[in-house]
Amino acid sequence: MDKIPDQREIEEELRDYLRKKYGDRVKLLQTETAPWPQEGAESSRRARSSDADLVRFDLKPEELYEYLDRYVVKQDEAKAVLATKVCTHFNRIRFERRYNLEGLKSSVGRIKNNIILIGPTGVGKTYMVKLIAKKIGVPFVKGDATKFSETGYVGGDVEDLVRDLVKEAEGDPELAQYGIIYIDEIDKIASSRNLIGPDVSRTGVQRALLKPMEETEVELKSPHDPISQIQAIEEYRRTGKSDKQTLNTKNILFIVSGVFNELADIAKKRLKAGGIGFSKEPSSPDDAIFYLGDVKPEDLIEYGFESEFVGRLPVVTMLEPLTEDDLYQILKNSHDPIICAKKTDFRSYDIDLRFTDEALKVIAHRAGQDKTGARGLVRALERVLIPFERKLPSTDIKHLVVVEAIA
């Protein structure tokens, strides 16, 4: 078997090709490549785990809810919805595999429990999805909707999220097909409803997501990646065969999220127009919470989403803004990664870091003024601790208690 070219050889060959085709107008800056998994590796993976044992999931919704509740403050509705629909999604996969229903007609037309999370920044949307993926033990990939276009960006497209699942699964496509793809800022690809500006590219991204969110075969070697294409050409030269590997997205769960400014106004307009059962005018500042709790598919379509796109996301739930007391409760939570991370920073210098309740309340108050949710806590903590983090490692001090006076 011919030797697979190394990084330097592939880069040189690609540079020669670009130079001949485009002259000095296009240059190769940096690439990264690795040998594609070989036939033997795939066989050994299949031998390690049979089809019946590949998906080991027996969590009940209430168990997953209790797990999330240990880590996430507030957001009871979102925790309940996520726990229920995620558990149903994976238990149904296990059921179908156990009874060998994958290839039967009964699964045709099945609608996945893809989810929309609506809520302001810093309320725990990404954190909850990461916790779920870790608990279940499936690969997790996050992408920002604003970075994609219909035809791709920097040599990539929305299908790259599926390919990234394989990387997160350490090259195991069998495991990757049960992963979770989380797309943030999904509200930014809604059309602006005035048919001018970037509407064409935004609706193009929506349409590009339709098939992956439902079911399609995604080529694992990206057609936009010149390195992958050169490797494919070399493989064809050696064997005379085209090695086309794909991943089916039928069992990949898609969760999308966004702030969705103005969506509450759309729901409010619809409710007032209907008039039925709407007699009490909710008071500000909980206006948006009231109306977002009753968002319908027609509201999302008016917001700027294609009806087919909304149809691929049947589950909608809302996350509430965090109050100053909520931020304090986050800091008090023994599982909170923000405080735990700072304690680890100081522990790396053999310094024990602790906080009084009064100090935590002051930090929560300052974070609340930033109006960025839990993200403001990191900023508030750093403002307090950076002077000590700089000076104490050069002293013999091994204990630091943060009190209200220094917070």
Disulfide bonds with the S-S distance in Angstrom:
none
